[in-house]
Amino acid sequence: AISDFDISYESEDDFHASVSIDGKVTAIKVGNTNIKVSSNGIVDKVPVEVVPVYNTYPTPIIDWNKSRSSIISSNGQPDAENDDVIGYEGYSTKAPMVMYMFDSNDRLESTAVMVKSIYSSELGSYIAERFQFVAEQDGIILSADALEPSQMEMAVAVSLYDLNYWMVIYMPYTSSGLKSSE
C-alpha cells in the first residue's frame, strides 16, 4: 500500500497468517484471519484465507456440542454402533472410516479418522499444514490448533493403529487440559 502517512499491518491470528512491517503476508496454517491495515487513524481489515495443499480427507465433525442423534441425522445410519461410538465406512478413499465417540450425555467427546498407512507422508503434511506440532511420545504425535497452550481449543493425536492404518483423534481442549464431561 502507498500513503503519505505511515502504514501499519497486524494479523488478527498469527496461527493462520503473519504479516511483515512492510505488508507481506505469509501463510502459516490452513484457515482464515484478517490483516488489519492502519494509517492516519483509519483501520481497514483485509480477509486472508490460507487454503490447504493436502486434502487427504474431509474435515470430520468436531463440534463438541453435537449430539449422537444430530450426527446420525446429518450423516445417516452408522455402519457400526455401540453405547459410546458410531462409525461410518466409506468416509474417503484415503481415510475409509470415521468414528464419533460420545460422553454419558450423548454429546460428541472425540472424533477419530482411520487413514490408510500407504498415505503416511501425505498425512504428515495434511496435519502439519493445519495444526501446530506439540510433542511426540511413545509413537503418539500430538498437535494443537493454536500457537499457545492458553489459546488451544483442540488437540489432535496421531498414532499408528496397525500396519494398515493411522488413527487421527480430535479432542476438545481447555487451558486446564483435555475436556471430559465425565
N, C-alpha and C positions, 0 to 999 in steps of 0.2 A: 504494500500500500504506500501511496505517496501523499504527503501532507506537509503544510508549512509548520505544523506542530509535531511534538514528539508523539510517537505511536507506541503503545504497549500491548503485549499479547499475553494471554493466560489461558491455559487449558482448564476446563472445569473438572476434568477427570484424567489425571496423568496415567491411570491404568490403561486407558484406551489410546490416548494420543498425547504427545507433548508438543510444545511449540517453543522455538528459539526466540531470542530477543529481537531478531530481525523478521520474525513471522513464518519461518519454515516449520511446517507441521510434520511430525514423524509418527507414523503408525506404531503402536505398541502391541495392543491386544484387540481381538475382534470385539466390536461393539460400537456404541455411539457416545459422543460427547459434543460439547460446544467449545469453540475458541472465542474468548472474549477479546475484542479489539477496542482499545480505548484511545481517544485523542481529544484534547481540549475539552474535557468534561463530557464527551459523547461516548457512549458504550454501545457496541453492537455485538451480537452473537452470531457466529458462523457455525452451522451444524457440520459435524465431521462424522462420517461412518467408516469404520475400518472393516472391510469385508474379508471373509476367510479365503484362504488359498485352498484349504483342505475341507472337503465336505464328506468325510468318511461315513458319517451317519447323521440323521436329523437330530436336532436338539430334543432330548426327551422332556417329558413333563417334569418340571422342577418347581411347581407352585405348591409349596408345603401346606397350603390351606385346602387343597383339593381333597375331596372325599373319594373313597373307593367307587361309590356309585356314579360320581361325576366323571371319573376316568373311564369307567365302563360305558357310560352314556356317550362319551365322545369317541372312544376307540372301538366300541363293540365288545362282544362277548370274548373274554380272555381264552387263550388256548390252554392255560394251566392256572389253577386257583387253589388256595387253601385259606386258612383263617387269617394269615398275615400277608400273603403275597398273591399278586396276579401277574401273569406273564403272557406276552404276545410273541408269537413266532412270525417270521417274515418281515421283521422291522425294517431291514435294509439288506442289500446284497453283502456288504462287508460286516455288518453287525446284525445277524439274523434274529436276535432276541432282546427284548427289553422287559424288565421286571419292575414292578412298583410294590414297595413294602409299606405297610400301614401300622400305625400305633393302635392302642386299645380303643381309641375313639374313631377308628377307621379314617384317619387323616394321613395323607402321604408323609412318610417319615424318611424315606430314601428311595433312590431310583438306581437301577443297575442296568448297564448295557453290556452285552456279550459281543466282543469284536473278534473276528477270526484272526488267529495269530500270524497268518501269512501277510497281514497288513500292519505288522508291528511298527515298522518305521513310519508309516503314514499316520498311525495312531499317535505316536510320539509327537509328530508335527501338529496334528489336529489339537491335541491337548495343549501343547506349548503356545500355539497362537491364540488360545482362548483363556488360559489360566497361568498364574504365577507359580513356578516351582517353589515348594516349601522344604521338603525333605524326602529322603529315601531311607527306609529301614526295613530289613528283613524281606526285601523284594517288593515292598509296597511303596509306590511313588505317590507322594501327597502334594497336591497343588491347591491353589486358592483363587478366589475371584476378586482379590484386591492386593494391593502392594503392601499394606499394613494390616497386621492382625486385628486392630481395632475397627477396621473397615470391612472385614470379611463377613459375608452372609452365607457363603457356601464353601465346602471343602470337596475336593474330588480326589478319590483314591483309585489308583490303577495297579492291578496285580495280575500276574499270570495265573489263570484259573486252572488250566491244564495245558497239554501240548497244543491243543487246537484253538484255545480261546483266551483272550484277555478279558478281565472284568473291570469295568469302569463304574465306580459307585459315586453318586452325587448325594451329598448330605448337607442339611442346613447347619449353619454355624453362627454362634454369637461370640462376643468377646470373652465370655466365661467358658467357651468350649463348644463341642458338638451339642446341638439341641436334642433333647429327648423328652417326650411327653410322658414317659413312664417313670 
